């Protein structure tokens, strides 16, 4: 269904009243919940069943890195076969791969190479959903409802960030690894059923267009067009801050709550960030961001810089809690602004490639930030948070200076 054929949607209730939008959001919720559960469960399996933290680290790497590397090709596939088809392929593949992991766990198979191979295969298809969902949304809603649709998308992320790890830990601890992985596989299967309720249409790209040529064209598009390049640079710098916080938050929590209390405190802090970000994303969707995305992005990144350094670094544990909640609150408007602006200023025929590549570039800042934090945090926690603040300030400058104001300058 084309956006032009839909009525102008003015509220979340009207948006959710559209059957295909409701089905896509349900599939998004289920698939992201399963993904968050798998990210923790596979690490727990390496630590508790195989008793190898080294393997757990490699499994965590294999669950993410292969998908990031092939994202340009995945984006080309989305544009070629259609978003709904691509999403269904990923969710079906994920259900199958995780089911195999569940079976292997059930019979006590702990072969490192097999686990790494299965986890890597799971990762390879993941860009089809990550990018496919965000390429499909603009085709299901009217332009006036795009910011609200993205707000719901962002709030789902916040919800699954909280619920996914909690549910995975609970099931893994009470019922064991096999049941945990089986549950994850079943959730992916339920997501496939939701996608089946959406009309599947193929792309207008020539069927015989060379796949690698289309992938290269998408990469050039993201790196040469001012809006897409500015978004990629600013958000990847902003994500450096988040990568630093991944290391810094557990360190601070462990210093204030020795033993198991540190892990619990860190989990609660991240849960609070997810909840606050989800709420502010929904509120942002009510403000009609269309045409004002740069302002939301720039102000949110600037606010994050002040929250992470003067507040979080200078006032102990209470300052950290307040600073993280402010950062979480700023994340909602930033994400809604980035998603909406990228979708509005991208040719629909290239949206799959653009979203897949942009998301990979955006996520590249996280590992860099975590690597920096691992080196710096033993030297100075305050200095580490200062680096995070500088990254946010640089992201603000890039957002303001590099993202064009003029809609035609894309």
N, C-alpha and C positions, 0 to 999 in steps of 0.2 A: 504494500500500500504506500503510495507516495504521500509526502507531507502535505502537498498542495490540496489533496483530497480530504484532509482532516479538518474539522472545525478548529477555530482558534481556541486553544486550551488556556484557561486563565487560572486554574487552581490545581493543587495536587490531586484533589478528588476527581476532577474531570480527566486529568492525565491517567490516573489509575483505572478510570472507567473504560479505557480503551483496551480491548482484550489482548491485542498483540503486545502493547507496552507492558501490560500486567504480566503476560507470560514471559517476556524477556527479562523483566526485573526479578521475577521468581527464579528463573534459571540463573541469573546473575547471583542472587543471594545464595542459592544452593551450591553453585560451583565454587564461589569464593569461600564459603564456609568449609567445603571439602578441601579446598586448596590450603587454607590456613591450618586445618586439622592435619593434613598430610605433612606440611612443613615441620610441625612439631613431632608428629608420630614417627617419622623416619629417623629423626635425630634420637628420640627416645629409644628406638629399636637398636640403633648402633651402640648407645651407651649402656642400656640395661640388658639386652639380649646377647649382643656380640661382645660387650665389655671393651669397646674400643672407641675412645674419644676421637682418635685420628680418623677412623672410618666414619664416625658421626659427622665430622667436619666435611669430609669429602662427599658424603651423601647430601648434606645441606647445599654444597656447591653444585652437585650434579642436578639437584632439583630446580635450579635457577639458570645457571650459566648457559647450557646448550640452547635453551629457548631464546635467550638474549642474542646469542651469536647469529642464529638463523632468522631473526625477526624480519629482515628485509624480504627474504624469500616467503616467509609466512604471510607478510602483508600483500605480496603479489598474488598469492593463492587466494586470499580473501577477495581481492578485486576481481580475480578471474572466475571463481566459482560462486561468489556471493557470500555475504556475512553469515547468514543463518546456516548454510551448509558447512562453512568453516567452523562455526561454534559447535555444531553437532558432532563434527569429526573429532574435535578436541575432547569434548565431554565424554563421547563414547570411548575414545582411546584411553582417556584417563581412568574411566571406570574399569576397563579391561586390565590395564597395567597395574592398577592398585589391587584389583582382585587377584592377580597373579602373585603380587607381593604378599597378600593375605594368605594365599595357599602355601607359599614358601615358608611364611612364618609359622603356619599351622603344622607343617611337617618338620620344622626345626632346621630348615635350610639357611645356613649362615655364610654361604659363599660370597666373599666380598665383591668379586667381579660381577656376579649375577645381580646382586643388589644394586651396584652402581649402574649396570647396564639398564635395568628396569627403571631406575630413578631418572636416568638420563633420557630414556624414551618418553617417560612421563613429561619431562621438561620440554622436549622438542615440539610437542603440539600446543603447549600452553599459550604462545602468542596468538594462536588462532582465535581463542576466546577473549584474551585481554584486549586485543585490537578489534576483533570482530564485533564485540558488544558495543564498543564506542563508535564503530563505523556504522552500526545498524540503527542506533538511537536516532540520528538525524533523519533517517528515512522513515521512521515510524511516527514522528511528532512534527507539529508545525514549528516554524522558526521561532514563534513567540513563546513556545513551551520548552525550548531547548535548554535554557538555564535551569528550569525546574527538573527536567529529566536528568541533567547532569548532577543536580543537587541530590536527587534520590540515589543515583549511582554512587556518589561520594559517600553518602550516609550509609549505604550498604557496606562499603569498605570499612567504615568505622565500626559498624555493628559486628561484622565478621572478624575484625581484628580482636575484638573482645571475646566473642563467643567461641570462635574456632579453637584457639589454644586451650581454653578452659574445658571445652567438651572433649577435645582429644586427650588431654591429661586425665580427665575423669574416666573415660571409657578404657583408656590404656591401663590405668592403674587398677580398675575394678575387674575388667574382663580379659585383659591381656592383649598382646599385639595383634593376633590374628583377628579377633573381634573388632578391634579398632580399625584396622585396614579394611575389613569387610564392611564396616559401617560407612567409611569414607567412599568406598566403591558404590554402595547403594545410594548415597547422596548424589554422586555424579550421575548415576542412572536416572534418578528422579529429575535432575536438571535436563537430561536429554528429552524426557517426556514433555517438559515445559516448552522446550525449543520446538518440538513437533507441532505446537499450536500456532506457530508463526508461519505465514505464507512464505515459501522458499522460492526466491527468484534469482536467476543468474545475472552476473554482471554484464555490462555492455562492452567490456574489453574484448578485442579479437581473440577467439579461442586459440588460435595458433601463435599468438604473440609469445616470443621467447621469455621464459620465466625469469632467467637471470638478467636479461635486458630490462625487464620491467622492474626488477628489484633494484638494479643500478639506477634507473631513472627515479625511483622513489627516494633513494638515498641522496641523489643530487638535488631533488626537490627540497628535501628537508634542510640540506646544508647551504643552499643558495638563495632561497626565498626569504626575505627579511623577517616576516612574521614567524615562520617556522624555525628559522635559525635563532631568532631572539628568544623564543620560548624554550628551545632546547638548551641554549647556553644558560639562561637565567634559572630554569628549573633544575638543571644538573648541579649548579652551584648551590642552590637551595637544598638539594638532597644531600650535599656534603654535610650540612648541619645535622640532618637526621641520621646519617651514618655515624657521626661523632656521638650523638646522643645514645645510639644503640650500645655503645661501649661505656659511656660516661654514666648513664643512669644506673646500671647495675653496680658500678664501682661506688658511687655515692651511697646507694642503698645499703651495700655491704658494710660500708664504714659506719653507718648509723645503726644498722640492725645486724649484728654479727650472726653467723650461722644461717639456718634456714630462713630466718626473718628477712634477710636481705633479698632473697629470691622472691618471697611473697610481696615485699614492698615494691620491688621493681615491677612485678606483674600488675599490681594495683595501679601504679603510676601509668603504665602503658594502657591499661584498661580505661583509666580516666581520660587520657589523651584521645583515645578512639571515640569515647562517648561525646566529649566536648566537640570534637571535629565533626561528628555526624550531625549534632544539633545545629552548629553554625552553618553547615552546608545547607541544611533545609531552610534556615532563615535567609541565607543568601539567595536561594532560589526564589524567594518571595520578593526580592528587591529589584528584579528585572536587571540583570547585569549586562544585557546585550548593549554593545557600544561603550560600556564602561569597564570591560574586563581588565584593561591595563591598570586602571586605578585600583581595583581589588587586588590584583596580583602584586603590584608594587607596594602598596600600603601593608599588605599582609606580610610580605618578606621583610619590610623595614621593622614592623612590630616584632617579628620573630627575632631579629637581631638584638633589639633592646631587651627582649624577654630572656634570651639565653645568656647574655653577658651581665648587664647591671643587676638584673633581678636574680637569676638562677645562680650566678657565680659569687655574689656578695652577701647573701643572707641565709647561708646554711641550708638545712633541709627544708625549712618553710619557704625559703626563696626558690629552691629547686621546684617544689611542688607548684607554687604560684607561676613560676616561669614556664613550666611544662604545660600547665593548663592554658596559659596565654598562647603558647606556640600551637597547641592543639586547636584552640579557637581560631587562630589565624589560618590554619591549614585548610579548613573547610572552604572559605572564600577563595583562597588561592587555587585549590584544585578545581572548583566550579569555574572560575575564570579561565584557567588554562584549557580545560576541556572544551568550553563553549567557544572561546576565541579560535582554537585550532579547528574545530568543526566548521565554524562559520566561514573561515578564510581558506578552506581547502576545497579543491574540485572534488565533488562527490565520487567521480570515477576513480580517484586516486586516494580516497580516504583510508582504505585498508592499509595500503603501504605506508602512508604518512603517519597514521596512528601507531602502527607496529614499530616503525623506526624511531619515532619521537619518544615513545614510551621506553624503549631500550636506552636511548641517549639520556633520558631523564633519570632512569634508575642507575646509570653509571656512576653518579655522584655518591650513592650510598656506600658501595664497597671502598671507594677512595677515602671517604670520611672515616669509615671504621678502621681502615689501615692506618690513617694518620693518628686517630685516637689511641690505637694500640701502642703506638710509639710515644705519644706525648703524655698520656694520662699518668704514667709512672713518674714523669718529670714534674708536672704541675696540672692539677685538675682545673684551676682557674685559667691557666694558659690554654688548656685544651678547649674550654668553653669560649675563650676569646677567639680562637681560630674558627669555631662554629659561627660566632657572631660576624666575623669578617666575611665568611662565606655568604652569609645572608645579606650583608651590605653589598657585596659584589653582585649578588643575584638581583638585588633591587636596582642597582645601576644598570645592569644589562636589560632588565625588564623595561625601564624607563627610556634608556637610550637606544635600544636595538629593536624594540617592537614598534612598528609604525603606528601612528595615530590614524593616518588616512586609510580608510577601508580599501582604497584602490591600490595602495602600495603593498601588495602582497606577492 
